[in-house]
């Protein structure tokens, strides 16, 4: 396998004699410690790999930094991640979004439960990995999908490891934010055990086993302000008595002033509990020097639970007056009236991953090696949400008139002082008075499941040659991915005032947190009346879980089957050109992708009126929508590496790459909105709007790419590298209305459907990344124990993503573009600046490491697409690790994450228009590890 060969090269480079160019510093003759050894290995992998690569390679299992594999990846040049209260999840490369990256796990695609193609790295503990490689340039034998790059994660192969290891680590977790939660314990724990061994079987050869297990159990409290996912353009000339008057694209183009406002706003307090179990196992068998068989399995199960308490402003567009807004149409100040609601929610998620397969390598001759691989990966995410809503009313629960004497409460919205808007309610209304939440009791039970399954098989052949062309590789791959979802929603409304009063009195709770949003620069809401969710379900329904509806059909469901056939031929070369050593590869990969997407829409009947007109009525049943699409792509690639001097390497890479849309974006569900009225001349007239839940006809994002790199290796500890890269994209995403045929009551009609399609625009990314890593052995003792790594990525792009409600829209028949009301966003996940800085100190048994990360603002699409624009504000974070070796077999560690208490802020649908801000605090870990 390429990844294991690179890891072996790293180990050889780290142990090479001092007369080799990369190891000409005499200080490397001593035994080096974990951090330094990891950096040395990573530098060696980068130097020896043919493509443009950055890596993180540890000699020992458990030496990678961070609590999850996502945190470890973020230390690699150009890599950054989305980060929440449970750590980094999806990884972006070179400041480009996670959907433009591909991830392989032991050389295979990995499924996930999010509905996109980005692996949830928080699912995998870093202690059970020992190598990560990021291919910045592509080559023909890599699985397609990485416009930004390809991430390879690998576990240890036991025979390659070559020695016995029994390791146990017990880690305690301390979360200061948890102390704010009444009656809670801020401590959690994490335990990891791994075992590696090798056995001689006589005539049966050698066998190696590797096993790792982990249990993680922590609490993750968080506090936030969040507005709805739908923002509308409100007419600034109209003082509305109801919801604000919307402005159309045509009206905005004609000069009608408008401001952007959300449908609702929520203050949320939550306490989260997480338990995760992971098991990784590998069996490696070499019956002789020709066969190498590797069987592996990975299993992870995560149980996550949130106890939420929300204060909701349900109608933030109602009767808005005294409006102030800026030239970006961001709402700065307004007064209005809104129904308030206290919502109690218990959210439970179970996410289960199982993957694995078999890799069979056979050396048919001294020159020919054959390799076959078969794998399966499945992620199942099931969410159960039970929620109770209580709203304001002119009467309290006793039937008495309230001080406001109205369902809607006057409020003031003020966002003039920064990212944290201040919402102030009328002083006559007491947010903490339980009796004022007395109306519209609604209980909901929603069960959602997302299942992602990938079956794949591949066959590769490698033939070694003499001469300038040193090797020919060829192979074929088949994969079938199926992504399915269902959404079972049960809504139960209560209408008895007497029952409402009894439940209200029985299920009251004190506000569960002290100093709510105390870290925010401005806040007016500190607490509100809260209730016990399960108590409300028991008292209203007689059961904590009323069960599902028994009918999981929904237009929100997805059933997407994707079949891929691909093949490649690649030639590796090594020799001299104009007296200069040169090595590299060139080849081509062909990819055929077909998609079959099935969805639902509500069944409609045509009712004939006596006057000859018609009306449409929903029958309560569903009709199936089935859409097919396909694409064929050719992906050539060339990588050339020049040894300019014994210590300097120049690289050139030219390649075409592709990234497919997320499976959830390919859903075929259709939501039909009927026109008001009962007398229409045709079915088309009776249908107001059809909105797609996805766009099965979306094509892959394609790019032509060029990379040029210059790398200087002073010694095993030192690298100075820079890479310039260029990507030219064909097509962005733009809203469009496409006529689709529907059979309604036996009649076939063609109706426009609003969805997203690829545009014909040409766009580009220019970028540069820099890496500097050095061990400060040139300093006097004891300062020579310091070392560090600095990496930075800069990118600019003119790629455009348009807001589906307020952005440009195209007529597919005429090609006419109607200008939108707000600017387009760039690439999903694109950040102009990404910086990572590491400083470490090692002296004797002590190792200290600090890691600083910064990422500038980026656009992040909602999973599933066909949504409005969302921007994540830039932020920085600082983590540290301290390790002390008590002896050769036992060490203790102290780790701290998010020491800056970074706030996560996102805006819609323009930057600076705050939709959400969230605080989740710091985390500390102390552990003891024993190796036998």
C-alpha positions in Angstrom: 0.0 0.0 0.0 1.2 3.5 -0.8 0.5 4.9 2.7 2.4 2.1 4.4 5.3 2.5 2.0 5.5 6.1 2.9 5.4 5.4 6.6 8.2 2.9 6.2 10.2 5.6 4.2 9.6 7.9 7.1 11.0 5.4 9.6 14.0 4.7 7.4 14.7 8.4 7.0 14.5 8.9 10.7 17.1 6.1 11.2 19.4 6.9 8.2 23.1 7.4 8.7 24.5 10.9 9.1 26.0 10.9 5.6 22.6 11.2 3.9 21.5 14.7 3.0 18.4 14.8 5.2 20.3 13.7 8.3 23.6 15.5 8.3 23.2 17.0 11.8 25.1 15.1 14.4 22.5 15.8 17.1 20.2 13.2 15.5 22.5 10.4 16.7 20.8 10.5 20.1 17.4 9.0 20.9 14.8 11.6 20.2 11.5 12.1 22.1 7.9 11.7 20.9 7.1 15.2 19.6 10.5 15.6 17.9 10.3 12.1 16.4 6.8 12.7 15.1 7.9 15.9 13.4 11.0 14.1 11.9 8.8 11.4 10.6 6.4 13.9 9.1 9.2 15.8 7.3 10.6 12.5 5.9 7.2 11.4 4.6 6.9 14.8 2.8 10.3 14.6 1.3 10.1 11.0 0.1 6.5 10.9 -1.3 6.2 11.6 -5.0 3.1 13.8 -4.8 2.8 17.1 -2.9 2.0 15.8 0.6 1.9 16.9 4.2 1.8 14.3 6.9 1.6 13.5 10.6 3.4 10.3 11.4 4.0 8.9 14.9 6.2 5.9 15.7 3.9 4.9 18.6 0.2 4.5 18.8 -1.3 7.2 21.0 1.4 9.8 20.2 -0.8 12.0 17.9 -1.9 15.2 19.6 -5.5 15.9 20.5 -8.6 14.0 21.7 -9.9 13.1 18.2 -8.3 12.5 14.9 -9.7 15.9 13.8 -7.6 17.8 16.3 -4.5 15.9 15.1 -5.2 16.7 11.5 -5.5 20.4 12.3 -1.8 20.5 13.1 -1.0 19.7 9.4 -0.2 22.5 7.1 -3.3 23.9 5.4 -5.8 21.8 7.4 -8.5 23.3 9.5 -11.9 22.1 10.8 -15.3 23.1 11.9 -15.3 23.2 15.7 -18.2 23.0 18.1 -18.8 22.1 21.7 -17.7 18.5 21.0 -14.5 19.4 19.1 -13.5 19.4 15.4 -15.7 17.5 13.0 -15.4 18.2 9.2 -11.9 19.1 7.9 -11.2 21.7 5.2 -7.9 21.8 3.2 -6.1 24.9 1.9 -9.0 27.0 3.2 -11.4 25.2 0.9 -14.6 23.5 2.2 -14.8 19.9 3.4 -17.0 18.9 0.4 -14.0 19.5 -1.8 -11.9 17.0 0.1 -11.8 13.2 0.0 -11.0 11.0 3.0 -9.9 7.4 3.1 -9.6 5.1 6.0 -6.9 2.5 5.5 -7.2 3.3 1.8 -11.0 3.1 1.6 -13.9 5.5 1.5 -15.6 6.0 4.9 -19.3 6.7 5.4 -20.8 9.3 7.7 -24.1 10.2 9.3 -24.3 13.9 8.3 -25.5 13.5 4.7 -22.4 14.8 3.1 -19.1 13.2 2.1 -17.0 14.7 4.9 -16.0 12.2 7.5 -17.0 13.1 11.1 -13.5 13.0 12.5 -14.9 13.5 16.1 -16.1 9.9 15.8 -12.6 8.5 15.8 -10.2 8.7 18.8 -6.6 9.8 17.9 -5.1 7.2 20.2 -5.9 4.4 17.8 -4.1 5.9 14.8 -0.5 6.4 14.0 -0.4 8.0 10.6 -2.2 10.7 8.6 -1.3 11.9 5.1 -2.8 14.7 3.1 -2.3 14.6 -0.6 -2.4 18.2 -1.9 -1.8 17.1 -5.5 -3.6 14.2 -7.1 -2.3 11.1 -8.8 -4.2 8.5 -10.8 -4.2 5.7 -8.2 -6.0 7.9 -5.6 -9.7 7.5 -5.2 -11.4 10.5 -6.9 -13.1 13.2 -5.0 -10.4 15.5 -3.7 -10.3 18.9 -5.5 -8.8 20.4 -2.4 -6.9 17.3 -1.3 -7.2 13.7 -0.1 -6.8 12.8 3.6 -5.5 9.3 4.3 -5.9 7.9 7.8 -4.2 4.7 8.8 -4.0 2.4 11.8 -0.9 0.4 12.7 -0.2 -2.9 10.8 1.0 -5.3 13.5 3.8 -7.1 11.5 5.1 -3.8 10.2 5.2 -2.5 13.8 7.5 -5.4 14.6 7.2 -5.6 18.4 4.8 -6.4 21.2 2.9 -3.6 22.8 0.3 -3.6 25.6 -0.8 -0.1 26.4 -3.4 1.3 28.8 -4.3 5.0 29.2 -6.8 6.4 31.7 -7.8 10.0 31.2 -9.9 12.4 33.4 -11.8 15.2 31.7 -12.6 18.5 33.5 -15.0 21.0 32.0 -15.3 24.3 33.8 -18.5 25.3 32.1 -20.1 22.3 33.6 -19.8 23.9 37.1 -22.4 26.5 36.0 -25.0 23.7 35.7 -26.9 23.2 38.9 -26.1 19.9 40.6 -23.8 18.6 37.9 -20.3 17.1 38.1 -17.7 18.8 35.8 -15.6 15.6 35.6 -15.7 13.0 32.8 -13.3 10.2 31.9 -11.8 8.3 29.0 -10.1 4.9 28.9 -8.0 3.5 26.1 -6.3 0.1 25.7 -4.4 -1.3 22.8 -2.5 -4.5 22.2 -0.1 -5.4 19.3 1.8 -8.7 18.9 3.3 -11.0 16.4 3.4 -14.8 16.2 5.5 -17.4 14.3 3.3 -20.1 12.8 6.0 -22.3 11.4 5.1 -23.4 7.9 2.0 -21.1 8.0 4.3 -18.1 8.2 3.8 -15.1 10.5 0.6 -13.5 11.9 0.2 -10.2 13.7 -2.7 -8.9 15.7 -3.6 -5.4 16.7 -6.6 -4.4 18.9 -7.6 -1.1 20.3 -10.6 -0.2 22.5 -11.8 3.0 24.0 -14.6 4.3 26.2 -15.2 8.1 26.4 -17.8 9.6 28.7 -18.0 13.4 29.1 -20.4 16.3 29.5 -20.6 19.1 27.0 -22.6 22.1 28.2 -23.2 25.0 25.8 -25.2 28.3 25.7 -26.3 30.1 22.6 -28.4 32.7 20.8 -29.8 31.4 17.5 -32.1 32.8 14.8 -34.1 30.8 12.3 -32.7 29.4 9.1 -35.1 31.5 7.0 -34.4 35.2 6.5 -36.6 37.5 4.4 -36.2 40.9 2.8 -38.7 43.2 4.6 -39.9 46.4 3.0 -38.4 49.3 4.8 -41.1 51.7 3.6 -43.9 49.8 5.3 -44.8 49.9 9.0 -46.4 46.5 9.1 -49.3 45.6 11.4 -48.6 41.9 10.9 -45.5 40.2 9.5 -43.4 42.5 7.5 -44.1 42.9 3.8 -41.6 41.0 1.6 -39.7 42.6 -1.2 -39.2 40.7 -4.4 -36.1 40.7 -6.6 -37.8 42.9 -9.1 -38.9 45.4 -6.5 -35.4 45.5 -5.0 -33.9 46.1 -8.5 -36.4 49.0 -8.9 -35.0 50.6 -5.7 -37.4 49.5 -3.0 -35.4 49.7 0.3 -35.3 46.6 2.4 -33.7 45.0 5.5 -33.1 41.4 6.4 -34.9 39.8 9.3 -35.3 36.2 10.6 -38.6 34.5 11.2 -37.8 33.7 14.9 -35.1 34.0 17.5 -34.2 31.6 20.3 -32.0 31.8 23.5 -30.8 28.3 24.3 -29.3 26.7 27.4 -28.3 23.1 27.1 -26.4 20.4 28.9 -25.0 17.6 26.7 -23.8 14.1 27.7 -21.7 12.0 25.5 -20.6 8.3 25.7 -18.6 6.8 22.9 -17.2 3.3 22.5 -14.7 2.4 19.8 -13.0 -0.8 18.8 -10.4 -1.2 16.1 -8.9 -4.6 15.2 -6.4 -5.8 12.6 -5.1 -9.2 11.6 -2.1 -9.3 9.3 -0.9 -12.7 7.9 2.1 -13.3 5.8 2.2 -17.1 5.0 5.4 -16.6 2.9 7.3 -13.8 1.2 4.8 -13.5 -1.6 1.5 -13.1 0.3 0.4 -10.3 2.6 -3.1 -10.5 3.9 -4.7 -7.7 6.0 -8.1 -7.9 7.6 -9.4 -5.0 9.6 -12.6 -3.9 11.3 -13.5 -0.7 13.0 -16.5 0.0 15.2 -17.7 3.1 16.9 -20.9 3.8 18.8 -21.7 7.3 20.1 -24.6 8.1 22.3 -25.2 11.8 22.7 -27.9 13.6 24.6 -29.0 17.2 25.0 -31.3 18.6 27.6 -32.4 21.9 26.1 -34.3 24.9 27.4 -35.3 27.5 24.9 -36.8 30.9 25.2 -38.3 31.7 21.8 -39.3 34.9 20.1 -41.7 33.1 17.6 -42.6 36.2 15.4 -39.6 38.5 15.0 -41.0 40.0 11.8 -44.3 41.0 13.4 -45.3 44.7 13.6 -41.7 45.9 13.2 -41.3 49.7 13.7 -38.5 52.2 14.3 -36.3 50.2 12.0 -32.6 51.0 11.5 -30.4 49.1 9.0 -27.1 49.6 7.3 -25.9 49.6 3.7 -25.6 45.8 3.8 -29.3 45.6 4.7 -28.4 44.2 8.1 -31.1 44.9 10.7 -29.5 47.1 13.5 -32.5 48.2 15.6 -36.3 47.7 15.7 -39.2 47.4 18.0 -41.9 44.8 17.5 -44.3 42.4 19.1 -43.8 38.6 19.3 -45.4 35.6 20.9 -42.9 34.2 23.5 -42.5 30.5 24.2 -40.7 28.3 26.6 -39.7 25.1 24.8 -38.3 22.1 26.7 -36.5 19.5 24.6 -34.7 16.2 25.2 -32.6 15.4 22.1 -30.9 12.0 21.9 -28.6 10.8 19.1 -27.2 7.4 18.5 -24.5 7.2 15.8 -23.0 3.9 14.9 -20.1 3.3 12.5 -18.9 -0.1 11.3 -16.3 -0.5 8.6 -13.6 -2.8 7.5 -12.5 -5.2 4.8 -9.8 -7.4 3.4 -6.7 -6.4 1.5 -4.8 -9.2 -0.3 -1.4 -8.6 -1.9 0.4 -11.2 -3.9 3.9 -10.9 -5.4 3.4 -13.0 -8.5 6.9 -12.4 -9.7 9.8 -10.3 -8.6 8.4 -7.6 -10.8 4.6 -8.1 -10.7 2.5 -7.5 -7.6 -1.3 -8.0 -7.6 -3.6 -6.4 -5.0 -7.3 -6.9 -4.3 -9.4 -5.1 -1.7 -13.0 -5.4 -0.6 -14.6 -3.2 1.9 -17.8 -2.1 3.6 -18.6 1.0 5.6 -21.9 1.9 7.2 -22.9 4.8 9.4 -26.4 4.9 11.0 -27.4 8.1 12.8 -30.8 8.1 14.6 -32.1 11.2 16.3 -35.0 11.2 18.7 -36.4 14.6 19.7 -39.1 15.1 22.3 -40.2 18.6 22.8 -42.9 20.6 24.6 -43.9 24.2 23.7 -45.8 26.6 25.9 -46.7 30.1 24.6 -47.9 33.4 26.0 -51.5 34.4 26.1 -53.7 37.3 27.3 -54.6 35.0 30.2 -52.3 33.2 32.6 -52.8 29.5 33.6 -55.3 30.6 36.2 -57.5 32.5 33.7 -56.5 35.9 35.0 -55.6 38.8 32.6 -51.8 39.4 32.4 -50.2 42.8 32.6 -49.7 42.8 28.9 -53.2 41.4 28.2 -52.0 40.2 24.8 -50.6 37.1 23.2 -47.7 39.1 21.7 -45.2 40.8 24.0 -43.5 44.1 23.0 -39.8 43.7 22.5 -36.7 45.7 21.3 -34.0 44.3 19.0 -30.7 46.1 19.2 -27.6 44.9 17.2 -25.8 48.2 17.0 -23.0 47.2 19.5 -21.6 44.0 18.0 -22.2 40.4 17.2 -24.5 39.8 20.2 -27.9 41.4 19.6 -29.7 42.6 22.7 -33.4 41.6 22.9 -35.3 43.3 25.7 -38.9 42.5 26.5 -41.5 44.9 28.0 -40.7 45.3 31.7 -44.2 44.4 32.6 -43.6 40.8 31.4 -41.6 38.6 33.8 -39.7 36.0 31.8 -39.3 33.8 34.8 -43.0 33.6 35.7 -44.1 30.0 34.8 -47.8 31.0 34.9 -47.4 33.3 31.9 -46.6 30.5 29.5 -50.2 29.2 29.4 -51.3 28.7 25.8 -50.9 26.6 22.6 -49.3 23.6 24.4 -47.8 21.4 21.7 -45.9 18.1 22.2 -43.8 16.8 19.3 -41.9 13.6 18.9 -39.6 13.4 15.9 -37.5 10.5 14.9 -35.0 11.0 12.1 -32.6 8.5 10.7 -29.8 8.8 8.2 -28.0 5.7 6.9 -25.0 5.8 4.7 -23.6 2.6 3.2 -20.6 2.1 0.9 -19.6 -1.2 -0.6 -16.4 -1.1 -2.7 -14.0 -3.4 -4.3 -10.8 -2.7 -6.2 -8.1 -4.6 -8.1 -4.6 -3.2 -8.7 -1.5 -4.4 -10.5 2.0 -3.1 -10.1 4.8 -4.0 -12.5 8.4 -2.9 -11.9 10.6 -1.9 -14.8 14.2 -1.1 -15.4 15.0 2.3 -16.9 13.5 5.7 -16.7 10.0 4.3 -16.4 10.4 2.4 -13.1 6.9 1.1 -12.6 3.5 0.7 -14.2 0.3 0.7 -12.0 -3.1 -0.1 -13.3 -6.4 -0.8 -11.6 -10.1 -0.7 -11.5 -12.6 0.1 -8.7 -16.4 -0.4 -8.2 -18.4 1.2 -5.5 -22.0 1.5 -4.6 -23.2 4.1 -2.1 -26.7 4.2 -0.8 -27.9 7.1 1.4 -31.4 6.9 2.9 -33.3 9.0 5.4 -36.6 9.1 7.0 -38.4 11.6 9.2 -41.3 10.5 11.4 -42.9 13.6 13.1 -45.8 13.3 15.5 -47.4 16.5 16.7 -50.0 16.5 19.6 -51.8 19.7 20.5 -53.4 20.2 23.9 -56.5 22.4 24.4 -57.6 21.9 28.0 -56.8 24.9 30.3 -57.3 22.7 33.4 -54.8 20.1 32.1 -52.3 22.8 31.0 -52.5 24.3 34.5 -51.9 21.0 36.3 -48.9 20.1 34.1 -47.5 23.6 34.4 -47.6 23.3 38.2 -46.2 19.8 38.3 -43.3 20.2 35.9 -41.7 23.5 36.7 -37.9 23.5 37.2 -35.5 26.2 38.3 -33.4 27.7 35.6 -30.6 25.1 35.4 -27.6 27.4 34.9 -25.9 30.3 36.6 -24.3 33.2 34.7 -26.1 32.4 31.5 -24.2 33.9 28.5 -21.9 35.7 31.0 -19.0 35.5 28.5 -21.0 37.4 25.8 -20.1 41.1 25.5 -23.8 42.1 25.7 -26.8 40.2 26.9 -30.1 41.0 28.5 -31.7 37.6 28.9 -30.2 35.8 31.9 -32.9 33.3 32.7 -36.5 32.3 31.9 -39.2 29.9 33.1 -38.2 26.3 32.4 -39.9 22.9 32.6 -39.0 19.2 32.8 -39.5 17.7 29.3 -40.2 14.1 30.4 -42.4 15.2 33.2 -44.6 17.1 30.7 -44.8 14.0 28.5 -45.8 11.8 31.4 -48.4 14.2 32.7 -49.9 15.1 29.3 -49.8 11.7 27.6 -49.2 9.2 30.4 -45.9 8.1 28.8 -42.4 9.5 28.4 -42.4 8.3 24.8 -45.7 8.1 22.9 -44.0 6.2 20.0 -43.9 7.0 16.3 -46.7 7.4 13.8 -46.0 4.1 12.1 -45.8 5.9 8.8 -42.3 7.2 8.0 -43.1 8.6 4.6 -42.2 12.3 4.2 -41.2 14.6 1.3 -38.1 15.3 3.4 -37.0 11.7 3.0 -34.1 10.8 0.7 -33.2 7.6 -1.1 -30.1 8.1 -3.2 -28.2 5.3 -4.9 -24.8 6.2 -6.4 -22.8 3.7 -8.5 -19.3 4.4 -9.6 -17.0 2.6 -11.9 -13.4 3.9 -12.2 -10.1 2.8 -13.6 -6.6 4.1 -14.0 -3.2 3.7 -15.5 -0.2 5.4 -14.0 3.5 5.3 -14.8 6.2 6.1 -12.2 9.6 7.3 -13.4 13.0 8.0 -11.9 16.2 9.2 -13.5 17.9 12.3 -14.6 16.8 15.2 -16.8 19.5 17.7 -17.9 21.8 16.1 -15.3 19.3 16.7 -12.5 17.7 13.8 -10.5 14.0 13.7 -11.3 11.2 11.3 -10.1 7.4 11.4 -10.3 4.4 9.8 -12.0 1.9 10.5 -14.7 -1.4 8.8 -15.5 -5.1 9.1 -16.1 -8.2 8.0 -14.2 -11.6 7.6 -15.8 -14.8 7.8 -13.6 -18.3 6.9 -14.5 -21.0 8.0 -12.0 -24.7 7.2 -12.1 -27.3 8.4 -9.6 -30.9 7.1 -9.0 -32.8 9.3 -6.5 -36.3 8.5 -5.3 -38.4 11.0 -3.4 -42.0 11.7 -2.4 -44.5 14.5 -3.0 -48.1 14.8 -1.7 -50.7 13.2 -3.8 -53.3 15.6 -5.2 -56.8 15.1 -6.5 -58.5 17.4 -9.0 -62.0 18.5 -8.0 -64.3 19.8 -10.7 -66.4 22.8 -9.7 -69.9 23.3 -11.1 -68.8 26.4 -13.0 -66.2 24.4 -15.0 -63.2 25.5 -12.8 -61.1 23.2 -10.7 -59.4 23.0 -7.4 -56.8 20.7 -6.0 -56.9 18.8 -2.7 -54.4 16.7 -0.9 -55.4 13.1 -0.4 -53.0 12.4 2.5 -51.1 9.8 0.3 -47.8 10.3 -1.5 -46.6 9.9 -5.1 -43.1 8.8 -5.8 -40.7 10.9 -7.8 -37.8 9.1 -9.5 -34.9 11.0 -11.1 -31.8 9.5 -12.8 -28.6 11.3 -13.7 -25.1 10.4 -14.8 -21.7 11.8 -15.6 -18.4 10.6 -17.1 -15.1 12.3 -16.3 -11.5 11.9 -17.3 -8.9 12.9 -14.8 -5.3 13.2 -16.1 -2.4 13.9 -13.7 1.3 14.6 -13.8 3.7 14.9 -10.8 7.4 15.8 -11.2 10.0 16.2 -8.5 13.4 17.6 -9.0 16.3 17.2 -6.5 17.8 20.7 -7.2 20.5 20.2 -4.6 21.1 17.5 -2.0 18.8 19.5 0.4 16.4 21.2 -2.0 13.4 19.6 -3.8 11.3 21.3 -6.5 7.9 19.9 -7.4 5.4 20.5 -10.2 2.0 19.0 -10.3 -0.7 19.3 -13.0 -4.0 17.5 -12.6 -7.7 17.5 -13.1 -9.9 16.8 -10.0 -13.5 16.4 -9.1 -15.7 16.5 -6.1 -19.2 15.1 -6.1 -22.1 16.9 -4.4 -23.3 15.6 -1.0 -25.7 12.6 -1.1 -28.3 14.6 0.8 -28.1 17.3 -1.9 -29.3 14.7 -4.4 -32.7 14.1 -2.7 -35.7 14.0 -5.0 -38.5 15.1 -2.5 -40.8 17.9 -3.7 -42.9 20.2 -1.5 -46.0 21.5 -3.2 -47.7 24.8 -2.1 -51.2 25.3 -3.5 -52.5 28.7 -4.5 -55.1 30.4 -2.3 -58.6 30.0 -3.8 -60.8 27.2 -5.1 -61.5 28.1 -8.7 -58.7 27.7 -11.3 -58.7 27.0 -15.0 -55.8 24.5 -14.9 -53.7 22.4 -12.6 -50.7 24.6 -13.3 -52.6 27.7 -12.1 -53.7 25.9 -8.9 -50.1 25.1 -7.9 -48.4 28.1 -6.3 -44.9 26.7 -5.9 -42.9 23.4 -5.9 -39.6 23.5 -4.0 -37.1 20.7 -4.2 -35.6 19.1 -1.2 -32.5 18.3 -3.3 -31.2 18.4 -6.9 -30.4 14.9 -8.2 -29.1 16.4 -11.5 -26.2 18.2 -9.8 -22.9 17.4 -11.5 -19.5 17.1 -9.8 -17.5 20.2 -9.3 -14.5 20.0 -11.7 -11.2 21.8 -11.6 -8.0 22.0 -13.5 -5.1 22.4 -11.1 -1.5 23.4 -11.1 0.9 23.3 -8.1 4.5 24.4 -7.8 6.5 23.7 -4.7 10.0 24.5 -3.4 11.2 22.6 -0.3 14.5 23.0 1.6 15.5 20.2 4.1 18.4 21.5 6.2 18.4 18.3 8.4 15.9 15.8 9.8 14.4 18.5 12.1 14.2 21.4 9.6 12.0 22.1 6.6 11.3 25.4 4.8 8.6 24.9 2.1 6.3 26.9 0.0 3.7 25.9 -2.5 1.9 28.0 -5.0 -1.4 26.5 -6.4 -4.1 27.4 -8.9 -7.5 25.9 -9.4 -9.9 26.7 -12.3 -13.4 25.6 -11.6 -16.1 24.9 -14.1 -19.5 25.9 -12.7 -20.7 27.3 -9.4 -24.2 26.8 -8.0 -27.2 28.9 -8.8 -30.9 28.7 -8.1 -33.1 27.7 -11.1 -36.6 26.8 -11.9 -36.7 23.6 -14.0 -39.9 22.2 -15.5 -40.6 18.7 -14.3 -43.5 16.4 -15.3 -45.9 15.3 -12.6 -48.9 12.9 -12.9 -51.8 14.5 -11.0 -55.1 12.6 -10.9 -54.1 10.8 -14.1 -53.1 14.0 -15.9 -49.4 14.7 -16.8 -48.6 18.3 -16.2 -45.3 20.2 -16.5 -44.6 22.5 -13.5 -41.6 24.6 -12.6 -39.6 23.4 -9.6 -37.2 25.6 -7.7 -33.9 23.9 -7.1 -30.1 24.3 -7.5 -28.1 23.5 -10.6 -24.5 23.9 -11.8 -23.9 27.2 -13.5 -21.7 27.7 -16.6 -19.5 30.2 -14.8 -15.7 29.8 -14.8 -14.1 30.6 -11.5 -10.7 30.1 -9.9 -8.7 29.8 -6.7 -5.2 31.3 -6.3 -3.3 30.2 -3.2 0.0 29.9 -1.4 1.0 27.8 1.6 4.1 28.0 3.7 5.7 25.6 6.2 8.6 26.2 8.6 9.6 23.5 11.1 12.8 23.6 13.2 14.4 22.1 16.3 16.2 25.0 18.1 19.3 22.9 18.7 21.4 25.9 17.8 20.4 27.6 21.0 22.5 27.2 24.2 21.4 24.6 26.8 18.8 24.2 28.1 17.1 26.4 25.5 18.1 23.9 22.8 15.0 21.8 23.9 12.7 24.2 22.1 11.3 23.6 18.6 8.4 24.6 16.5 6.4 24.5 13.4 4.6 27.4 11.6 2.2 26.9 8.7 0.1 29.3 6.8 -2.3 29.2 3.8 -3.6 32.1 1.8 -6.2 31.7 -0.9 -8.4 34.0 -3.0 -11.4 32.9 -5.1 -14.2 34.3 -7.3 -16.4 31.2 -7.0 -20.0 32.1 -6.5 -22.8 30.4 -4.4 -26.1 32.3 -4.6 -28.8 32.5 -1.9 -31.7 30.4 -3.0 -34.3 32.9 -1.8 -32.5 36.2 -2.3 -29.7 35.6 -4.8 -29.5 35.5 -8.6 -31.9 33.2 -10.3 -31.6 31.9 -13.9 -34.2 30.9 -16.5 -32.8 27.7 -17.9 -34.7 28.1 -21.2 -33.5 31.6 -22.1 -30.3 31.8 -19.9 -31.6 35.1 -18.5 -30.3 35.9 -15.1 -32.4 37.9 -12.7 -30.1 39.8 -10.3 -30.4 38.9 -6.7 -30.8 41.2 -3.7 -27.7 40.2 -1.8 -24.1 39.2 -2.8 -23.1 35.7 -3.6 -20.9 33.7 -1.2 -17.7 31.9 -2.2 -16.8 28.3 -2.0 -18.4 26.3 0.7 -15.8 26.3 3.6 -13.4 28.7 1.9 -11.2 30.8 4.3 -8.8 33.4 2.9 -6.4 32.8 5.8 -5.5 29.6 7.7 -2.7 29.6 10.3 -1.3 27.0 12.6 1.7 27.6 15.0 3.2 25.0 17.3 5.9 25.5 19.9 7.3 22.7 22.0 9.9 22.2 24.6 11.5 18.9 25.5 14.1 18.3 28.2 14.7 15.0 29.8 11.4 13.4 30.8 9.4 16.7 30.2 7.6 17.6 27.0 5.5 20.7 26.6 3.6 21.7 23.5 1.3 24.6 22.6 -0.8 24.7 19.4 -2.4 28.0 18.1 -4.8 27.9 15.2 -6.5 30.7 13.3 -9.1 30.6 10.5 -10.7 33.6 8.8 -14.4 33.9 8.0 -15.9 31.3 5.7 -19.2 30.3 4.1 -20.8 27.1 5.2 -23.7 25.5 3.4 -26.3 23.6 5.4 -26.2 19.9 4.8 -28.6 19.0 2.0 -28.2 22.3 0.1 -31.0 24.3 -1.3 -30.7 26.6 1.7 -29.8 30.2 2.4 -26.3 31.5 2.8 -24.6 31.1 6.2 -21.2 32.5 7.2 -19.0 31.4 10.0 -16.9 34.1 11.6 -13.2 33.7 11.9 -11.7 32.7 15.1 -8.6 31.5 16.9 -8.0 28.7 19.4 -5.1 27.6 21.6 -4.5 24.1 23.0 -1.6 22.7 25.0 -0.1 19.4 26.0 2.3 18.6 28.8 3.8 15.2 29.1 6.1 13.8 31.9 7.8 10.4 31.7 8.0 8.8 35.1 10.0 6.0 33.6 10.4 4.2 30.3 6.9 2.6 30.6 4.8 5.2 32.4 4.0 8.8 31.6 1.4 11.3 32.7 -0.2 14.0 30.5 -2.1 17.2 30.9 -4.0 18.7 28.0 -6.1 21.8 27.6 -8.4 22.6 24.7 -10.0 25.9 23.7 -8.1 27.9 26.3 -9.2 31.2 24.6 -12.8 30.2 25.2 -13.5 30.7 21.5 -17.0 31.8 20.6 -18.5 30.3 17.4 -20.4 33.0 15.5 -22.4 32.6 12.3 -24.3 35.1 10.2 -27.2 34.9 7.6 -27.7 35.7 4.9 -24.9 38.3 4.7 -21.8 38.6 6.8 -22.2 40.4 10.1 -26.0 39.7 10.3 -25.8 37.4 13.4 -27.8 34.2 13.2 -26.1 32.3 16.0 -23.4 32.7 18.6 -22.4 29.8 20.9 -20.1 29.4 23.9 -18.9 26.0 25.0 -16.0 26.7 27.2 -12.6 25.1 27.8 -11.8 21.4 28.4 -8.9 19.9 30.4 -7.6 16.4 30.5 -5.2 14.6 32.8 -4.1 11.1 32.0 -1.7 8.3 33.0 -0.4 5.9 30.3 1.4 2.6 30.9 3.2 0.6 28.2 4.2 -3.0 28.8 
